[in-house]
Amino acid sequence: MTRLPATALVDVHDAGLTRVLEAALDAHVRGGQAALAVVLETEGSTYARAGTAVLFSADRQVGWLSGGCLEPEIERAALQCAASGRIDWMEIDTRDDASLFSGNAVGCRGCQRIVLLPLSVMADAVDVVTAWLQGDGPLGLQIDVAGGLQLSCAGHSMEQRLPCAPVPFEGGQALWALRWLPPPRALLLGAGPEVEPLLATLAGLGWQVRVCDPRAAWRDRCAAPVEASGAAEALLVTGARPDAVLLMHHNFELDLQALLALADTPVSFVGLLGPARRREDLLCLLPEACRASLLPRLHSPVGLALGGRGPAAIALCVAAELQAWRHGSLPLRR
């Protein structure tokens, strides 16, 4: 890639990239025409921020760049990009009054500058994307105005130059650099009734989730894939250390075993289902060193107090607390 003036690196903490890249790999395997739209920079108030990506194909869209009002125009340009095999660009500017009161009526006063990448870039990027999806490290993207493209993750890299349309927006920037942090991981210990709705919500938020339960009867009742392992075995899986672990056994002994196993791990978020009295009963059976290790990171009863009863409501409360914790906006417990 030609050396260009340095640009500020933008770190992306959450843009729903997991689902988008999984869909991109799937489209690459199936061989259909598709394109990735990636927001490079924004000004003002916009629905999507820098680093947001969306996959467009003839029969599928994964992700959003607006509340839906701008998607038809972006989709049209993306499918043209997919057919031509060349990089293209878009600037969507809704900051003036004419845009505000036009037929689109977006309502946001902001500007998004977007690059459109034909799916053909996936041919040499499979190893890079797979490494990121596995949580091996951050995913880096550099792209310049002449069509130079570089992707990298954990020792894997891809560099190529594609045919490129002229950049239609001004500003003098010739090189953009984005870095997506690895997707967050959650380990659910226990295949209780809250697991299925929780899996669906966390997947939509970009989490990668494993479910483990040593009990065959509980695994058989769960429609989601469940590994046949206990807490100690699940936590020893190489290269799959979770950011958060949720104890969802609905079983006192299994939760106690899980807490003992978690005490010597660096897992930052330990969530425990059940009332406060149950938590105290469990903690009093743990050695003092285990209690001291767990208490700073134990969230119990896990889940924000949003109201409602039943598995779906509990799953929503738990997902809300995980998402708030991930973004540093967790309210203080009273």
C-alpha positions in Angstrom: 0.0 0.0 0.0 1.3 3.4 -0.9 2.5 5.4 2.1 0.0 8.2 2.7 -0.3 10.9 5.3 -1.1 9.4 8.7 -4.7 9.5 10.0 -6.2 9.1 13.4 -7.0 5.5 14.3 -10.6 5.0 15.2 -11.3 2.3 17.8 -14.7 0.6 17.4 -16.2 -0.9 20.5 -19.6 -2.0 19.3 -21.0 -2.0 15.8 -22.7 -5.4 15.5 -19.8 -6.6 13.3 -20.0 -10.2 14.3 -23.3 -10.9 12.5 -22.2 -8.9 9.5 -18.9 -10.7 9.0 -20.5 -14.1 9.6 -23.0 -13.3 6.8 -20.2 -12.0 4.6 -18.3 -15.3 5.0 -21.5 -17.2 4.2 -22.1 -15.2 1.1 -18.5 -15.7 0.0 -18.9 -19.5 0.3 -22.2 -19.4 -1.6 -20.6 -17.3 -4.3 -23.3 -14.7 -4.6 -22.7 -11.0 -5.4 -22.7 -8.8 -2.3 -21.0 -5.7 -0.9 -20.0 -4.4 2.5 -20.9 -0.8 3.4 -18.6 0.6 6.1 -19.0 4.0 7.8 -15.6 5.7 7.7 -16.4 9.0 9.5 -19.4 11.0 10.6 -20.3 14.6 11.5 -23.2 15.8 13.5 -26.1 13.5 14.5 -26.2 10.2 12.7 -27.9 6.8 13.3 -24.6 4.9 12.7 -21.1 5.9 13.8 -17.7 5.2 12.3 -17.0 1.5 12.1 -20.6 0.4 11.5 -20.8 -2.1 8.7 -23.7 -3.6 6.7 -23.8 -6.5 4.2 -26.0 -6.0 1.2 -26.8 -8.8 -1.3 -29.6 -9.3 -3.8 -31.7 -11.3 -1.2 -30.3 -10.2 2.2 -29.3 -7.3 4.3 -27.5 -7.7 7.6 -27.1 -4.6 9.8 -28.4 -1.0 9.5 -26.9 2.4 8.7 -30.1 4.3 9.4 -33.5 3.7 10.8 -34.4 2.3 7.3 -34.9 5.6 5.6 -31.6 5.7 3.8 -31.2 2.0 3.2 -32.8 1.8 -0.3 -30.3 4.3 -1.7 -27.4 2.6 0.0 -28.5 -0.8 -1.2 -28.8 0.3 -4.8 -25.2 1.7 -4.7 -23.9 -1.4 -2.8 -25.4 -3.8 -5.4 -23.8 -1.7 -8.2 -20.5 -2.0 -6.4 -20.9 -5.8 -6.1 -21.6 -6.1 -9.8 -18.7 -3.9 -10.8 -16.1 -5.4 -8.4 -14.7 -1.9 -7.7 -14.6 0.1 -4.5 -17.1 3.0 -4.4 -18.0 5.7 -1.9 -21.1 7.5 -0.6 -21.7 10.7 1.3 -25.1 11.0 2.9 -25.5 14.6 4.3 -28.8 15.6 6.0 -27.6 18.7 7.8 -29.4 21.3 5.8 -33.1 22.3 6.0 -33.8 21.0 2.5 -32.7 17.5 3.5 -34.7 17.7 6.8 -38.0 18.5 5.0 -37.4 16.4 1.9 -39.4 13.3 1.1 -37.0 11.1 3.0 -37.6 13.1 6.2 -34.6 11.5 8.0 -34.8 13.9 10.9 -31.1 13.6 11.8 -28.8 16.5 11.0 -25.6 14.7 10.2 -23.3 13.4 7.6 -22.0 9.8 7.0 -19.1 9.0 4.7 -19.2 5.4 3.6 -17.0 3.1 1.6 -18.6 0.3 -0.4 -16.4 -2.9 -0.7 -17.3 -5.7 -3.2 -17.4 -9.1 -1.6 -14.5 -10.1 -3.8 -12.3 -8.7 -1.1 -13.3 -11.8 1.0 -11.3 -14.1 -1.3 -8.0 -13.2 0.4 -9.5 -12.1 3.8 -11.1 -15.3 5.1 -8.2 -16.1 7.5 -8.2 -12.5 8.8 -11.9 -12.4 9.4 -12.0 -15.9 10.9 -9.2 -14.9 13.4 -11.3 -11.9 14.5 -14.5 -14.0 14.9 -12.5 -16.4 17.0 -11.5 -13.6 19.3 -7.8 -13.7 18.5 -7.4 -10.0 18.5 -8.6 -6.6 17.1 -9.4 -6.4 13.4 -7.7 -3.5 11.6 -8.8 -1.9 8.4 -6.9 0.7 6.4 -8.2 2.0 3.1 -7.0 4.9 0.9 -8.6 7.0 -1.8 -6.7 5.1 -4.5 -8.3 1.7 -3.6 -5.5 0.4 -1.4 -7.0 -2.0 1.2 -5.4 -3.7 4.2 -7.0 -6.0 6.7 -5.1 -7.5 9.7 -5.8 -9.5 12.8 -3.5 -11.5 15.1 -0.7 -12.2 12.6 -3.0 -12.7 9.7 -3.1 -9.9 7.0 -4.4 -9.2 3.6 -3.3 -6.4 1.3 -4.6 -5.6 -2.1 -5.5 -2.8 -4.5 -8.9 -2.8 -6.2 -10.3 -0.7 -9.0 -11.7 2.4 -7.3 -14.2 5.1 -8.1 -13.2 8.7 -7.4 -14.0 9.9 -3.8 -17.0 12.2 -4.1 -16.6 14.1 -0.8 -14.1 16.8 0.2 -12.1 17.2 3.4 -8.6 16.3 2.3 -8.4 12.9 4.1 -6.7 10.3 1.9 -6.4 7.4 4.3 -8.8 5.9 6.9 -7.9 3.5 9.7 -10.4 1.6 11.8 -9.9 -1.0 14.5 -12.7 -3.3 15.8 -12.1 -4.8 19.2 -12.7 -8.5 19.5 -16.4 -9.6 20.0 -17.4 -10.1 23.6 -17.9 -13.7 24.8 -20.3 -15.1 27.3 -20.4 -18.6 28.8 -23.7 -19.8 30.1 -23.4 -22.6 32.7 -26.7 -24.4 32.7 -29.4 -24.8 30.1 -32.3 -23.4 32.0 -35.5 -21.9 30.4 -33.9 -18.4 30.1 -31.1 -19.6 27.8 -33.0 -19.6 24.5 -34.4 -16.0 24.7 -31.1 -14.8 26.1 -29.1 -16.4 23.3 -31.2 -14.6 20.7 -30.8 -11.2 22.4 -27.1 -11.5 22.9 -26.4 -12.7 19.4 -28.2 -9.7 18.1 -26.0 -7.5 20.2 -22.8 -9.1 18.8 -22.0 -11.4 21.7 -20.5 -14.9 21.1 -22.1 -17.3 23.4 -21.4 -20.9 24.6 -23.8 -23.0 26.7 -22.6 -25.9 28.8 -24.5 -28.3 31.0 -23.4 -31.7 32.3 -27.1 -32.9 32.7 -28.4 -34.8 29.6 -32.0 -34.1 30.5 -31.4 -30.3 30.5 -29.5 -30.4 27.3 -32.2 -32.4 25.6 -34.9 -29.8 26.6 -32.9 -26.9 25.2 -33.4 -26.1 21.5 -30.0 -24.3 21.4 -26.7 -26.3 21.1 -25.4 -27.2 24.5 -22.0 -28.7 25.3 -21.9 -31.7 27.7 -19.4 -30.3 30.2 -19.3 -28.9 33.7 -18.0 -25.5 34.8 -14.4 -26.6 35.4 -14.1 -28.3 31.9 -15.8 -25.4 30.2 -13.5 -22.8 31.7 -10.4 -24.8 30.5 -11.2 -24.6 26.8 -8.1 -23.2 25.1 -8.5 -19.9 23.3 -12.1 -19.4 24.3 -11.8 -17.5 27.6 -15.1 -15.7 28.3 -15.6 -12.1 29.3 -18.7 -13.0 31.3 -20.0 -16.2 32.9 -23.6 -16.7 33.9 -24.6 -19.4 36.4 -28.0 -20.6 35.2 -28.2 -24.2 36.5 -31.2 -23.7 38.8 -29.2 -26.2 40.9 -27.5 -25.3 44.2 -24.7 -27.9 44.0 -23.8 -27.1 40.4 -23.7 -23.4 41.1 -21.5 -24.0 44.1 -19.1 -26.0 42.0 -19.1 -23.3 39.3 -18.3 -20.6 41.8 -15.4 -22.6 43.1 -14.1 -23.1 39.6 -14.5 -19.4 38.8 -12.7 -18.1 41.9 -9.2 -18.8 40.3 -10.1 -17.3 36.9 -9.7 -13.7 35.6 -13.4 -13.6 34.3 -14.5 -10.0 34.9 -18.3 -10.6 35.1 -19.8 -13.5 37.1 -23.6 -13.5 37.0 -25.7 -15.6 39.4 -29.4 -16.2 39.0 -31.6 -16.4 42.0 -32.5 -14.3 45.1 -30.1 -12.6 47.5 -30.7 -15.2 50.2 -29.6 -18.0 47.8 -26.4 -16.0 47.0 -25.6 -15.7 50.7 -26.1 -19.4 51.3 -23.7 -20.2 48.5 -21.1 -17.7 49.6 -21.0 -18.9 53.1 -20.0 -22.4 51.9 -17.0 -21.0 49.9 -13.5 -20.7 51.4 -12.6 -17.1 52.5 -10.1 -16.8 49.6 -12.8 -17.7 47.1 -15.3 -15.2 48.5 -12.7 -12.5 48.4 -11.8 -13.3 44.8 -15.5 -13.5 43.6 -17.2 -10.6 45.4 -15.7 -7.7 43.4 -17.0 -9.2 40.1 -20.1 -11.1 41.3 -23.4 -9.7 40.0 -26.2 -11.3 42.0 -29.1 -11.4 41.5 -28.0 -10.9 37.9 -30.1 -8.7 35.7 -31.3 -5.1 35.8 -34.6 -4.6 37.6 -36.7 -3.9 34.5 -39.9 -5.7 35.7 -41.8 -8.7 34.4 -41.8 -12.4 35.1 -40.9 -15.6 33.3 -37.9 -16.7 31.1 -38.2 -14.0 28.4 -38.4 -11.1 31.0 -35.5 -12.6 33.0 -33.4 -13.0 29.8 -34.1 -9.3 28.9 -33.0 -8.1 32.3 -29.8 -10.2 32.2 -28.9 -9.0 28.6 -29.5 -5.4 29.7 -27.0 -5.7 32.6 -24.4 -7.4 30.4 -24.7 -4.7 27.7 -24.5 -1.9 30.3 -21.5 -3.5 32.0 -19.8 -3.9 28.6 -20.1 -0.2 27.8 -19.3 1.1 31.3 -22.8 2.4 32.0 -24.0 -0.1 34.7 -26.1 1.7 37.3 -25.1 1.3 40.9 -27.0 -1.3 42.8 -29.0 0.0 45.8 
